[in-house]
Amino acid sequence: MSQWSDIAVARLLDDASCPSCGVDALQNRRCRNCGADLNGRIGLELWSASRDAATALRARQAVLERVPRLLAEPSGASATEPSPAATPPASAALAAPAAASPAAADPRSSATVQSVLAVAGAGLFAISAIVFTFFNPDLSDRALRSVIVGLITLLFLGGAWLLARRRLQFSAEAVGALGMLFVALDVYALSELTVSGLSPWVFTAVGTLASGSVMVALSRVARIRTWLWISLLGLSVVPSMLGYAGGTVLSAVIGHLGTAFVALALVALVRATARRFDGRLRAEQVTLTVVQVVAVAIVLAQARLIEADSTTGYWLGICAILAAIAVLAGLASRYLARGLWSFVAGAAGVAAFTGLPFALDLGAYGAEQWYFAFIAVAGAAGLIVLGALAPTPATIERRRFTGGAFGMAVVSVLATVLVALLIGAAKVLGSFNGSDLVASVIDTGGVLAVVLGLAAGAIGFGVFAAITLHRDIAQAPLANGGAALAIWLAALSGLVVVCALASCPGLKSRSPLGSRWPRAPRSFSSRASGRLRSAFAFP
């Protein structure tokens, strides 16, 4: 296809840029630049017309490709001037393209029998070259082996380029993919040249960065998508390679976070590059989104194993990682998987708040039971700040974001609720045999911590419900759920107070902080806090 037709088709099929002003500023089918609203019937009508125009241009180009080219000037006037009978009238010439099938063959799609056989031959040649180079006992010289692999790489890349120039796109893509395989082998050969004391991952990362950048640039010129797809995949994992070069779990976690952010930046690059190809590059965007999801999953799996000099440093690192994930998810919501990233942003943000009380290292002061109060307070604060007060970008789905924040806030009060229920169960069971089971499992400080945690949760969910109903009536179901949960937590807090007063009547006239009930050598609240600390992998 000619250059102007290529550009015209790409512009017609571009669903990211505004068709009115041409600026990449569409959000929810509304242009932030010129204000064009493409929602509803008019948008569907415009998109249908654009597809019809693109199909017509491709059909015209298919006919144009069949126009014969005369290599030499014919001799004689009869050859230069065709007879009227041989020349179709202008009306027929104009009507012929209209009657052509919309599914006219694209000359860039060249999956013929010859091309398939050529690709199969190239694949066999690549396999034989790999076997000869890496499994030949007579070829042990690394330098010579690297030279051979480099020459084969140039052969395949050059062949793909020539095939693309001849518009044999299927063959060009297949041979180009084989060429990228040998580029990876070149990078591997570079990593073998690592000097002592330096991680091989450093050379691998440098080689991947250099080769990937060059191949992305070449793919735009040659319009070979396999070069672009594989290069983007390689560039996205460069930060992970550098993280593994650090040799610690913390450096690996930072590297995977870097991979997620780099993949996010590459998605924006792909959208800007799409006009040079099919106008969308959907496969590349999906691949980079999958890379982001996998990188975040690995970060969450490795975060609990990071190294730290103290408990405070450990938990501050955990909270920083969760905050980075929340920022990443908020930025990634501009592209694919918008709902997923909106939910992750809300949940990770509140989780960062919830982890802050662990940085106080209350266990060092023998006050583990106060985690029940502080965690609930932190979860409530995170829900109010992120779920109700903080403004969110237009790209974030507010309902999913708030749902993630709400769910993590519920998790933050679960431990406190479980202890409160155990206090109530101990009181009921103890009333049957006249014993005081409450005093045997928890002390006054633990009861006070549970009561304050439940009260903080009730206040947090109540404030969240009030603000949400005032600002966004569309989220009334979630706000109603928060209000119901606030009432339930407040009632449970009162139940704990009643059970505590019934177990120790003298508590009314004594300071809660200065009184102790008879209890076991180690109270239940201390054991529960210890298990909570173990679950979160304190160092």
ZIWO-V578600 format. One line per field, one symbol per residue. ss: DSSP state (H for helix, E for strand, C for the rest). phi: phi as a letter, one per 20 degrees, with the letter a starting at -180 (. if undefined). burial: # if it has 9 or more other C-alpha atoms within 8 Angstrom, else .. A space follows every 50 residues. Layout:
BEGIN
ss=???
phi=???
burial=???
END
This chain:
BEGIN
ss=CCHHHHHHHHHHCCCCCCCCCCCCCEECCEECCCCCECCCHHHHHHHHHH HHHHHHHHHHHHHHHCCCCCCCCCCCHHHHCCCCCCCCCHHHHHHHHHHC CCCCCCCCCCCCHHHHHHHHHHHHHHHHHHHHHHCCCCCCCHHHHHHHHH HHHHHHHHHHHHHHHCCCHHHHHHHHHHHHHHHHHHHHHHHCCCCCCCCH HHHHHHHHHHHHHHHHHHHHHHCCHHHHHHHHHHHHCHHHHHHHHCCCHH HHHHHHHHHHHHHHHHHHHHHHHHHHCCCCCHHHHHHHHHHHHHHHHHHH HHHCCCCCCCHHHHHHHHHHHHHHHHHHHHHHCCCCCHHHHHHHHHHHHH HHHHHHHHHHCHHHHCCHHHHHHHHHHHHHHHHHHHHHHCCCCCCCCHHH HHHHHHHHHHHHHHHHHHHHHHHHHHHHHHHHHCCCHHHHHCCHHHHHHH HHHHHHHHHHHHHHHHHHHHHCHHHHHHHHHHHHHHHHHHHHHHHHHHHH HHHCHHHHHCCCCCCCCCCCCCCHHHHHHHHHHHHCCCC
phi=.ffffgffffffefedeffednefceclmcefednfddfnffffffffff fffffffffffffffeffdefcffeofffedffgfeefffffffffffef ffegfefeeceefffffffffffffffffffffddefeddffffffffff fffffffffffffffemeffffffffffffffffffffffffefffncff fffffffffffffffffffffeldffffffffffffeggfffffffncff ffffffffffffffffffffffegffcenclfffffffffgfffffffff feffdfebebfffffffffffffffffgffffffdflfffffffffffff ffffffgffflfffdmcfffffeffffffffffffeeceffdfffeffff ffffffffffffdfffffffffffffffffffdmedfffedbefffffff fffffffffffffgffffffebffdggfffffffffffffffffffffff fffbgfffdcfffddcefbfgcfffffffffffffemff
burial=....##########..##......###..###...#.##...##.....# #.###########.............................#...#... ...#..####....##.##..##..#..###.#..#..#.....##.### .######.######..##############.##########..#.....# #########.###.##.###.########################..### ##############.##..##.#####.###..######.###.##.##. .###.#....######.#############.###.#.############# #########.##.....#####################.......##..# ##########.##.###.##..##.##.###....############### ###################.....##.######.######.######.## #.#...#....#..#.#.#...########..#......
END
